Amino acid sequence: MRSWWTWCPTSQGALQNAEARILSFIKTKFEDTTVQISNNNKINTVCINTEMGKRHIPLVMMHGFGSGIALWVRNLDSLSKSRPLYCFDLLGFGRSSRPRLSNKAEIVEAQFVESVEEWRKAVGLNSFILLGHSLGGYLAAAYALRYPSRVKQLILADPWGFPQRPTTSDLSRRPRVPVWIRAIVFLMQPFNPLAILRAAGPWGMPAHAFVSVLV
């Protein structure tokens, strides 16, 4: 029996096995596949009831930050009863590719939106119902604004949102943020907030389970 103090191993194989264990709870027959897009990137995808074809509008589901396909495991059976269903790992999440993204917000948004459009073309969908959760809600809205003809209905579940950037006059009326808080924010900018899970060692699995419960 492996000691609890053993360093928590990570690999594509371990990730695939963990995902397979979670997806085993799906009762409906499904296909776990990889969709190739540009720049040799791939998007991990689960498809259910695709044989329904054009008779019903497909449902496409986009997960949120720090999540993946497995987020939907308790919903997939019921949501796929009357229509084809597709869910996928966004780039940088789950078993999808982890390309280098821009550090500029507008460009990153465009990179995600275009990856979804490339995925749509590769899968062969003409139009669909798009459901996004959290960060996926933000990206789903961004996609719908860029490609409105592809989205029959847009469903946003606890979506992210960003207010308009304040003007100089607005900033002068806001309470001044303490220097120590601004220093912490500046120092944390280069780091992925989920990196702590990767570095948690023997506490990796318990920590990940705790974060999963919160999410």
C-alpha positions as CSV (number, residue, x, y, z in Angstrom):
1,M,0.0,0.0,0.0
2,R,1.4,3.4,-1.0
3,S,2.2,5.7,1.8
4,W,0.1,8.9,2.1
5,W,3.3,10.8,2.3
6,T,4.4,9.7,-1.2
7,W,4.7,12.7,-3.6
8,C,1.5,13.0,-5.6
9,P,2.3,11.8,-9.1
10,T,1.0,13.7,-12.2
11,S,1.1,12.7,-15.8
12,Q,-1.2,12.5,-18.9
13,G,-1.8,8.8,-18.1
14,A,-2.8,9.6,-14.5
15,L,-5.0,12.4,-15.7
16,Q,-6.7,10.1,-18.2
17,N,-7.3,7.4,-15.6
18,A,-8.7,9.9,-13.2
19,E,-11.1,11.3,-15.8
20,A,-12.1,7.8,-16.9
21,R,-13.1,6.9,-13.3
22,I,-15.3,10.0,-13.0
23,L,-16.9,9.5,-16.4
24,S,-17.7,5.9,-15.6
25,F,-20.7,7.3,-13.7
26,I,-22.3,8.3,-17.0
27,K,-25.0,5.7,-17.8
28,T,-25.6,6.8,-21.4
29,K,-23.2,5.6,-24.1
30,F,-20.7,8.3,-24.9
31,E,-17.5,8.8,-27.0
32,D,-14.4,10.3,-25.5
33,T,-12.4,11.7,-28.4
34,T,-9.7,14.2,-29.3
35,V,-10.5,17.0,-31.8
36,Q,-7.5,18.4,-33.7
37,I,-7.4,22.2,-34.4
38,S,-4.7,24.5,-35.7
39,N,-1.0,24.7,-34.5
40,N,-1.1,21.0,-33.6
41,N,-3.4,21.7,-30.7
42,K,-6.1,19.2,-29.5
43,I,-9.3,19.6,-27.6
44,N,-10.5,16.7,-25.5
45,T,-14.2,16.1,-26.1
46,V,-17.0,14.0,-24.9
47,C,-19.9,13.3,-27.3
48,I,-23.3,11.8,-26.5
49,N,-26.2,10.8,-28.8
50,T,-24.5,12.2,-31.9
51,E,-26.6,9.8,-34.0
52,M,-29.6,12.1,-33.5
53,G,-28.0,14.2,-36.2
54,K,-29.9,17.2,-37.5
55,R,-33.2,16.3,-36.0
56,H,-32.4,18.1,-32.7
57,I,-30.3,21.1,-31.9
58,P,-27.1,20.0,-30.2
59,L,-26.1,21.3,-26.7
60,V,-22.5,22.4,-26.2
61,M,-21.2,22.8,-22.7
62,M,-18.2,24.9,-21.6
63,H,-16.7,24.5,-18.1
64,G,-15.3,27.1,-15.8
65,F,-11.9,27.9,-14.3
66,G,-10.0,25.1,-12.6
67,S,-12.4,22.5,-14.1
68,G,-13.0,20.3,-17.1
69,I,-15.3,17.9,-18.7
70,A,-15.9,16.0,-15.4
71,L,-17.7,19.0,-14.0
72,W,-20.8,17.9,-15.9
73,V,-20.8,14.2,-15.0
74,R,-24.0,14.4,-12.9
75,N,-25.8,16.3,-15.6
76,L,-24.9,14.6,-18.9
77,D,-27.4,11.7,-18.7
78,S,-30.4,14.0,-18.2
79,L,-29.3,16.7,-20.6
80,S,-28.6,14.3,-23.4
81,K,-31.9,12.5,-23.4
82,S,-33.5,14.5,-26.2
83,R,-30.5,16.0,-28.1
84,P,-26.9,15.5,-29.1
85,L,-24.5,16.8,-26.4
86,Y,-20.9,17.9,-26.6
87,C,-18.6,19.1,-23.8
88,F,-14.9,19.7,-24.0
89,D,-11.9,20.8,-22.1
90,L,-10.9,24.4,-22.9
91,L,-7.3,24.9,-24.0
92,G,-5.0,24.8,-21.0
93,F,-7.5,22.7,-19.0
94,G,-8.0,18.9,-18.5
95,R,-6.6,16.8,-21.3
96,S,-6.6,19.5,-23.9
97,S,-3.4,21.1,-25.2
98,R,-1.6,23.8,-23.2
99,P,-0.4,26.3,-25.7
100,R,1.4,29.5,-24.8
101,L,-1.3,32.2,-24.6
102,S,-0.8,36.0,-24.8
103,N,-0.6,38.1,-21.6
104,K,-3.0,40.6,-23.1
105,A,-6.6,40.1,-22.2
106,E,-8.2,41.0,-25.5
107,I,-5.8,38.6,-27.4
108,V,-6.3,35.8,-25.0
109,E,-10.1,36.1,-25.3
110,A,-9.7,36.0,-29.1
111,Q,-7.5,32.9,-28.8
112,F,-10.1,31.0,-26.8
113,V,-13.0,32.1,-29.0
114,E,-11.2,31.1,-32.2
115,S,-10.2,27.7,-30.7
116,V,-13.9,27.1,-30.0
117,E,-14.8,28.1,-33.6
118,E,-12.1,25.7,-34.9
119,W,-13.5,23.0,-32.7
120,R,-17.0,23.6,-34.1
121,K,-15.8,23.3,-37.7
122,A,-13.8,20.1,-36.9
123,V,-16.8,18.5,-35.2
124,G,-19.1,19.5,-38.0
125,L,-21.8,21.5,-36.1
126,N,-23.7,24.2,-37.9
127,S,-25.5,25.8,-34.9
128,F,-26.1,24.7,-31.3
129,I,-27.3,25.7,-27.9
130,L,-24.3,27.0,-25.9
131,L,-24.1,26.6,-22.1
132,G,-21.2,28.2,-20.2
133,H,-20.3,28.1,-16.5
134,S,-18.2,30.6,-14.7
135,L,-15.2,31.4,-17.0
136,G,-16.9,29.2,-19.6
137,G,-19.9,31.6,-19.3
138,Y,-17.7,34.6,-20.1
139,L,-16.2,32.8,-23.1
140,A,-19.6,31.5,-24.3
141,A,-20.8,35.1,-24.3
142,A,-17.7,36.3,-26.1
143,Y,-18.2,33.5,-28.7
144,A,-21.8,34.3,-29.2
145,L,-21.0,38.0,-29.8
146,R,-18.3,37.0,-32.4
147,Y,-20.4,34.2,-34.1
148,P,-24.1,35.0,-33.4
149,S,-25.3,32.8,-36.3
150,R,-23.9,29.7,-34.7
151,V,-25.6,30.1,-31.3
152,K,-29.3,29.3,-31.3
153,Q,-29.6,29.9,-27.5
154,L,-27.1,31.1,-24.9
155,I,-27.3,29.8,-21.4
156,L,-25.0,31.4,-18.8
157,A,-24.6,29.6,-15.4
158,D,-22.8,31.8,-12.8
159,P,-20.8,33.6,-15.6
160,W,-17.8,35.7,-15.1
161,G,-18.0,39.4,-16.0
162,F,-15.8,42.4,-16.1
163,P,-16.9,46.0,-15.6
164,Q,-15.8,48.7,-18.0
165,R,-12.3,50.0,-17.3
166,P,-12.6,53.0,-15.0
167,T,-11.5,56.4,-16.3
168,T,-8.9,58.5,-14.5
169,S,-11.6,60.6,-12.9
170,D,-13.3,57.4,-11.6
171,L,-10.1,56.2,-10.1
172,S,-9.6,59.4,-8.2
173,R,-12.9,58.9,-6.4
174,R,-12.2,55.3,-5.4
175,P,-10.7,54.3,-2.0
176,R,-7.0,54.0,-2.3
177,V,-5.8,50.4,-2.1
178,P,-3.1,49.9,0.6
179,V,0.5,49.5,-0.7
180,W,0.9,46.0,0.8
181,I,-2.1,44.7,-1.1
182,R,-0.9,46.1,-4.4
183,A,2.5,44.6,-3.7
184,I,1.0,41.1,-3.2
185,V,-1.1,41.4,-6.3
186,F,2.0,42.5,-8.3
187,L,4.1,39.6,-7.0
188,M,1.3,37.0,-7.7
189,Q,0.7,38.1,-11.4
190,P,3.3,35.7,-13.0
191,F,1.9,32.7,-11.2
192,N,-0.9,30.4,-12.1
193,P,-3.3,30.2,-9.1
194,L,-3.6,26.5,-9.5
195,A,0.2,25.9,-9.4
196,I,0.0,25.4,-5.6
197,L,-1.9,22.1,-6.3
198,R,0.9,20.9,-8.6
199,A,3.5,21.7,-5.9
200,A,1.5,20.3,-3.0
201,G,3.3,17.0,-3.0
202,P,1.8,14.6,-0.5
203,W,-1.0,17.0,0.1
204,G,-1.9,17.2,-3.6
205,M,-4.8,14.8,-3.6
206,P,-6.5,16.1,-0.4
207,A,-6.0,19.7,-1.6
208,H,-7.4,19.0,-5.0
209,A,-10.4,17.2,-3.4
210,F,-11.0,20.3,-1.2
211,V,-10.8,22.7,-4.2
212,S,-13.2,20.4,-6.2
213,V,-15.7,20.6,-3.4
214,L,-15.5,24.4,-3.4
215,V,-15.9,24.5,-7.2
